[in-house]
Amino acid sequence: MRNFLFPRRSFLGAGIGATALTLAACGTSGPGGSGGSGGGSGGGDSASIWQLSGPPNEGIYQDSIDAFNELGEGTLEVTFFQNDAYKQKIRTAIGAGEAPTLIYGWGGGGLRTYAQESQVEDLTGWLDENSDFKARFVDSVWNAATVEDKIYALPIGATQPIIMFNNQKVLEDLRAEAPETWDDLMTVVESANSAGVAPISLAGQSRWTSMMWLEYLLDRIGGAEVFDRIAAGEKDAWLDDSVVEMGRKVEELVAANAFTKGFESMAADSNTDQALLWSNKAALMLHGGWTYGSMKSGGGSFVQDGLLGFGPFPTIEGGKGDLENLVGNPCNYLALSAEASDSEKEVAKSYFLDGMMTDDVAAAFVDSGSVPVIQGQDESLAASDDAEYLQWVYGAIQEAPAFTQSWDQALQPTAAEELLVNTEQLFLGKVTPEQFAENMNATLEG
């Protein structure tokens, strides 16, 4: 069995086209790193930041802040929150004018709302003054940080594309390979069901896990431009024929028993969907690249033995989407609160340059099994124990003609919740593809 590979130019281009994906140390480096500083000195002042808890990122970010605090450019105070609690707390804090200095998020629709309400700083001019800093990031990360041609947030962390994972032992037992086309996928579904194995592991209770299927289906059917129009709020964009066809593909999958029995009651937080894959009880799983690390740490020797396969989402005959198009989260982002004092903003800008994504931070992400969002990571990725996977992700992002942001992050918060509700209903057969399109189109009209 094999992992599906993009054309070899994906890897050869990693050295030449690294400007698009070598997520290197944003701007400057901390102790032991390389880079310069510009944008002010925080001195004895302090600022605050909230971020998400949980390994490995919590430890990486804590170390980066500790290193920055030793530089004498000010003190950054961090508080960590669990994901769901953070999303609620940050919205409340921003609305009340009590946000931390640095606002951690996902860009897209939420950031657009903050920018339109003047709750975060326009960083375009500052980036013009620190052009070397900006140039260290891959080009694909800036779209989700941009509102009306102005940049309101800076990239942080690792890139997070959605990937079609597979269990190579299960596929070999089925005498199948990783699906490259829709027909290939449906053949795997039929073979897996006949063998008593779940074709596709899906934690449908979490809703956003099902949404990932919609994201790729719409891309492969209508091309990335369809959701671009939706995200831009164009009239009747959700009524595109591709949206209805997307829904029909979901119906086809459900009718074929493609998903794990009881998928609608399985939550992603428990990692049960990942366990089905690594325990040889499922053939495929569409999920975020962040699950690679948890499968490596929680799946025994599954990853280490080379049994985890990975590749792009299959093409659909007659569709407009490119096989190399990606969906997911380009990365996370930090925005600067408009309510922060001048001294807090100076500390924050010093952290941008000398703490946020230094060479040491980039190396820590690579060690954790992630691809950081800065340039110049060729050698570190190649030297990693996870080189095959990391270089594949690296090449995939560089070669992607389009990298569509996760829909629930790209849309405004109210529309995003309506999307998750209707996604669940579509997978449960409680709304038709036409009703899904109409329900979502109403969010544009509102």
C-alpha positions in Angstrom: 0.0 0.0 0.0 1.1 3.6 -0.4 0.3 7.1 0.5 -1.1 9.2 -2.3 1.6 11.7 -3.4 1.1 15.0 -5.2 3.4 15.4 -8.2 7.0 15.4 -7.3 7.3 19.1 -7.9 5.5 19.5 -4.6 8.6 18.4 -2.9 11.2 19.8 -5.3 9.4 23.1 -5.1 9.6 23.0 -1.3 13.1 24.4 -1.5 12.4 26.9 -4.3 8.9 27.9 -3.4 9.4 27.9 0.3 8.2 31.5 0.3 4.8 30.1 0.2 5.0 27.7 3.0 8.2 27.6 5.1 6.6 28.8 8.1 9.6 30.2 9.8 10.3 32.5 12.7 7.9 35.4 12.3 10.0 38.5 12.1 12.8 37.8 14.6 13.9 35.2 16.9 14.1 34.8 20.6 17.2 33.7 22.4 19.3 31.5 20.2 17.4 32.4 17.1 18.1 34.7 14.2 16.3 37.9 13.2 15.9 41.5 14.0 13.7 43.7 16.1 11.7 46.7 15.1 8.6 48.3 16.4 9.2 49.5 19.8 10.6 48.4 23.2 8.2 47.5 26.0 10.7 48.1 28.8 9.0 47.4 32.1 5.5 47.5 30.8 3.1 44.6 30.5 0.4 43.2 28.2 -1.9 40.2 28.3 -2.8 37.3 26.0 -5.4 34.5 26.2 -4.7 31.2 24.4 -6.0 27.7 24.2 -5.0 25.0 26.6 -3.8 21.5 25.8 -0.7 19.8 24.5 1.4 20.4 22.6 0.6 24.0 21.7 0.1 25.2 25.3 3.6 24.2 26.2 5.1 25.7 23.0 3.3 29.1 23.6 4.2 29.1 27.3 7.9 28.6 26.4 7.8 31.4 23.8 6.3 33.8 26.3 8.7 32.9 29.0 11.6 33.4 26.6 10.2 36.8 25.5 9.7 37.9 29.1 13.5 37.4 29.7 14.4 39.9 26.9 13.6 43.1 28.9 11.1 44.3 26.3 8.2 44.1 28.7 6.1 41.3 30.3 3.4 39.3 28.6 1.0 37.6 30.9 -0.8 34.5 29.5 -4.0 32.7 30.6 -5.0 29.4 29.0 -8.6 28.3 28.4 -10.3 25.2 26.9 -11.6 25.7 23.4 -15.3 26.1 23.9 -14.9 28.2 27.1 -12.5 30.5 25.3 -14.8 31.2 22.4 -17.6 32.3 24.7 -15.3 34.3 27.1 -13.5 36.2 24.3 -16.7 37.3 22.6 -18.0 38.6 26.0 -14.8 40.3 26.9 -14.4 42.1 23.5 -18.0 43.2 23.6 -17.5 44.6 27.1 -14.3 46.4 26.2 -12.3 44.1 28.5 -10.4 42.0 26.0 -6.8 41.0 26.6 -4.1 43.0 24.7 -3.6 40.1 22.2 -6.7 38.3 20.9 -6.1 34.7 19.8 -8.5 33.4 17.1 -9.0 31.9 13.6 -9.4 34.9 11.4 -12.2 34.9 8.9 -15.8 35.9 9.9 -15.1 36.5 13.6 -12.2 38.8 12.8 -14.2 40.6 10.2 -16.9 41.4 12.8 -14.2 42.7 15.2 -12.7 44.9 12.5 -15.9 46.3 11.3 -16.8 47.3 14.8 -13.3 48.8 15.4 -12.5 46.4 18.2 -9.1 45.4 16.8 -6.2 47.4 15.4 -5.4 47.8 11.7 -1.9 46.3 11.4 -1.4 47.1 7.7 0.9 50.1 8.3 2.9 48.3 10.9 3.5 45.4 8.6 4.6 47.8 5.9 7.2 49.2 8.3 8.3 45.6 9.1 8.2 44.1 5.7 10.9 41.5 6.4 8.8 40.2 9.2 5.8 39.8 6.9 7.8 38.1 4.2 8.8 35.3 6.5 5.2 33.9 6.5 3.7 31.8 3.7 1.5 33.7 1.4 -1.6 31.6 2.0 -2.0 32.7 5.6 -2.9 36.3 4.9 -6.3 36.0 3.3 -8.1 35.0 6.5 -6.4 37.9 8.3 -7.6 40.5 5.8 -10.7 42.6 5.9 -11.4 45.0 3.0 -7.8 45.0 1.9 -6.5 45.7 5.4 -4.7 43.2 7.7 -6.0 42.9 11.2 -4.2 39.9 12.6 -0.9 38.1 12.4 -0.4 34.3 11.8 0.7 32.1 14.6 1.2 28.4 15.1 1.0 25.6 12.6 -0.9 25.1 9.4 -4.0 22.8 9.7 -5.3 21.4 6.4 -8.0 18.8 6.4 -6.6 15.5 5.2 -7.9 12.2 4.1 -6.3 9.7 6.4 -6.4 5.9 5.9 -5.4 2.7 7.6 -3.1 1.1 5.2 -3.4 -2.4 6.7 -7.2 -2.3 6.4 -7.0 -1.1 2.8 -4.5 -3.8 2.0 -6.8 -6.4 3.5 -9.6 -5.0 1.3 -7.2 -5.1 -1.7 -7.8 -1.4 -2.2 -5.8 1.8 -2.3 -6.3 5.3 -1.0 -9.2 6.7 -3.1 -8.2 9.2 -5.8 -11.7 9.5 -7.3 -15.3 9.4 -6.1 -15.8 6.0 -7.7 -12.7 4.8 -5.9 -14.2 6.1 -2.6 -17.5 4.3 -3.1 -15.7 1.1 -4.0 -13.8 1.3 -0.7 -17.2 1.9 1.1 -18.7 -1.2 -0.5 -15.7 -3.4 0.2 -15.3 -2.3 3.8 -19.0 -2.9 4.5 -18.7 -6.4 3.0 -15.7 -7.1 5.2 -17.4 -5.9 8.4 -15.2 -2.8 8.7 -16.4 0.8 9.0 -15.6 2.5 5.7 -15.3 6.0 7.2 -14.8 7.0 10.8 -16.8 10.1 11.6 -17.5 11.8 14.9 -20.8 13.4 13.7 -22.0 14.7 17.0 -19.4 17.4 16.8 -21.0 18.7 13.6 -17.8 20.5 12.4 -16.4 17.1 11.6 -19.3 16.5 9.2 -18.8 20.0 7.8 -15.4 19.0 6.6 -17.0 16.6 4.1 -19.2 19.4 2.8 -16.2 21.7 2.4 -14.3 19.3 0.2 -17.4 18.1 -1.7 -18.4 21.6 -2.7 -14.8 22.4 -3.7 -14.5 19.3 -5.9 -17.9 19.8 -7.5 -18.0 23.5 -8.1 -14.4 24.7 -7.4 -13.2 27.0 -4.6 -15.0 30.0 -6.2 -18.4 28.8 -5.0 -17.6 29.2 -1.4 -15.6 32.4 -2.1 -18.9 33.9 -3.3 -20.7 32.6 -0.2 -18.1 34.1 2.1 -18.3 37.4 0.3 -22.0 37.5 1.0 -23.1 37.5 -2.7 -26.8 37.3 -3.2 -28.2 33.7 -3.6 -24.6 32.3 -3.5 -25.9 29.3 -1.4 -28.3 28.5 -4.2 -25.6 27.5 -6.6 -26.3 24.1 -8.2 -23.0 22.8 -6.7 -24.4 23.2 -3.2 -27.4 21.0 -4.0 -25.1 18.4 -5.7 -22.9 18.5 -2.6 -25.9 17.6 -0.5 -26.8 14.7 -2.8 -23.3 13.3 -2.4 -23.9 13.3 1.3 -27.2 11.4 0.8 -25.3 8.9 -1.4 -22.7 8.3 1.4 -25.3 7.9 4.1 -27.4 5.6 2.0 -24.4 3.4 1.3 -23.6 3.2 5.1 -20.3 4.9 4.5 -20.0 6.3 8.0 -19.4 4.5 11.2 -22.5 3.0 12.8 -23.7 5.5 15.3 -21.6 8.3 13.9 -24.3 10.8 14.9 -23.7 10.2 18.6 -19.8 10.1 18.5 -18.0 13.2 19.6 -14.5 14.2 18.4 -13.4 15.4 21.8 -13.1 11.7 22.9 -10.9 10.8 20.0 -13.0 7.7 19.4 -13.1 8.4 15.7 -9.2 8.3 15.6 -9.2 5.2 17.7 -11.4 3.4 15.2 -8.8 4.1 12.5 -5.7 3.1 14.5 -7.4 0.0 15.9 -8.1 -1.4 12.4 -11.8 -0.9 12.7 -12.1 1.8 10.0 -10.6 2.3 6.6 -10.7 6.1 6.2 -11.1 9.2 8.2 -11.3 12.8 7.0 -9.9 15.0 9.7 -7.6 17.9 10.5 -3.9 17.6 10.3 -3.7 18.2 14.1 -4.9 14.6 14.6 -1.6 13.2 13.4 0.1 14.0 16.7 -2.7 12.5 18.8 -2.7 9.4 16.7 1.0 9.1 17.1 0.9 9.5 20.8 -2.3 7.6 21.5 -2.4 4.9 18.8 0.4 2.6 20.1 2.8 1.9 17.2 0.2 2.6 14.5 2.0 5.7 13.2 5.5 4.5 13.9 4.9 1.3 12.0 3.9 3.2 8.9 0.3 2.1 8.9 -1.2 5.6 8.8 -1.7 6.8 5.2 -2.6 10.3 4.1 -3.5 12.1 1.0 -5.9 14.6 -0.8 -9.7 14.4 -1.0 -10.8 12.5 -4.1 -11.8 14.2 -7.3 -15.4 14.0 -8.6 -16.0 13.3 -12.3 -17.2 16.4 -14.1 -16.3 18.6 -11.1 -14.4 21.9 -11.3 -12.2 21.5 -8.2 -8.5 20.8 -8.4 -7.2 17.7 -6.7 -4.6 19.9 -5.0 -7.1 22.4 -3.5 -7.2 22.3 0.3 -9.6 23.3 3.0 -9.0 23.8 6.6 -7.3 26.4 8.8 -4.3 28.0 7.3 -3.2 28.7 10.9 -4.3 30.6 14.0 -4.0 34.4 14.4 -3.3 37.1 16.9 -5.1 40.5 16.7 -4.3 43.6 18.7 -7.2 44.9 20.9 -8.1 48.5 20.0 -8.9 49.0 23.7 -5.3 48.3 24.8 -3.1 51.2 26.1 -0.2 52.5 24.1 2.3 50.8 26.4 0.4 47.5 26.1 0.5 47.8 22.3 4.2 48.4 22.3 4.8 45.2 24.4 2.5 43.3 22.0 4.4 44.5 18.9 7.7 43.6 20.5 6.3 40.1 21.1 5.2 39.9 17.5 8.8 40.5 16.4 10.9 38.8 19.1 8.7 36.1 20.7 5.7 35.0 18.7 7.2 32.7 16.0 10.9 32.6 16.6 13.2 30.0 15.2 12.9 28.1 18.5 9.1 28.2 18.3 9.2 26.9 14.8 11.4 24.1 15.8 9.1 23.2 18.7 6.2 22.9 16.3 8.2 20.6 14.0 9.1 18.5 16.9 5.4 18.1 17.8 4.6 16.8 14.3 3.3 20.1 12.9 4.3 22.4 10.0 4.8 26.0 11.3 3.6 28.9 9.2 6.9 30.5 8.4 9.5 30.2 5.7 12.7 28.2 5.8 11.8 24.9 7.4 13.1 22.5 4.7 16.0 21.1 6.7 14.1 20.8 10.0 11.2 19.0 8.3 13.5 16.6 6.5 15.3 15.8 9.7 12.2 15.1 11.7 11.1 11.6 12.7 7.8 12.6 11.0 9.5 13.7 7.8 7.3 11.9 5.3 4.1 13.3 6.7 5.5 16.8 7.4 7.0 17.1 4.0 3.8 16.0 2.4 1.9 18.7 4.2 4.6 21.2 3.3 4.4 20.3 -0.3 0.6 20.2 -0.4 0.2 23.7 1.0 2.8 25.1 -1.4 1.1 23.6 -4.4 -2.5 24.2 -3.5 -4.2 26.5 -6.0 -6.7 27.3 -3.3 -6.7 26.9 0.5 -10.3 27.5 1.6 -10.7 28.4 5.3 -13.0 26.2 7.4 -16.5 27.4 6.8 -17.4 27.9 10.4 -14.4 30.2 10.8 -14.8 32.0 7.5 -18.5 32.9 8.1 -19.9 35.4 10.5 -20.7 33.8 13.9 -24.5 33.7 13.5 -24.3 32.2 10.0 -21.6 29.7 11.2 -24.0 28.3 13.9 -26.8 28.0 11.3 -24.4 26.1 9.1 -23.5 23.6 11.9 -27.2 23.1 12.6 -28.1 22.4 9.0 -25.0 20.3 8.5 -26.2 18.0 11.2 -29.7 17.9 9.9 -28.4 17.1 6.4 -26.4 14.1 7.6 -29.3 12.9 9.6 -31.6 13.1 6.6 -33.9 15.7 8.3 -33.4 18.3 5.6 -33.0 17.7 1.8 -30.1 19.2 -0.1 -32.5 21.8 -1.5 -33.7 22.7 2.0 -30.1 23.0 3.2 -29.3 25.4 0.4 -32.4 27.5 1.1 -31.8 27.6 4.8 -28.3 28.7 4.4 -29.2 31.2 1.7 -31.5 32.9 4.3 -28.4 33.8 6.3 -27.2 35.9 3.4 -30.5 37.6 3.0 -30.6 38.4 6.8 
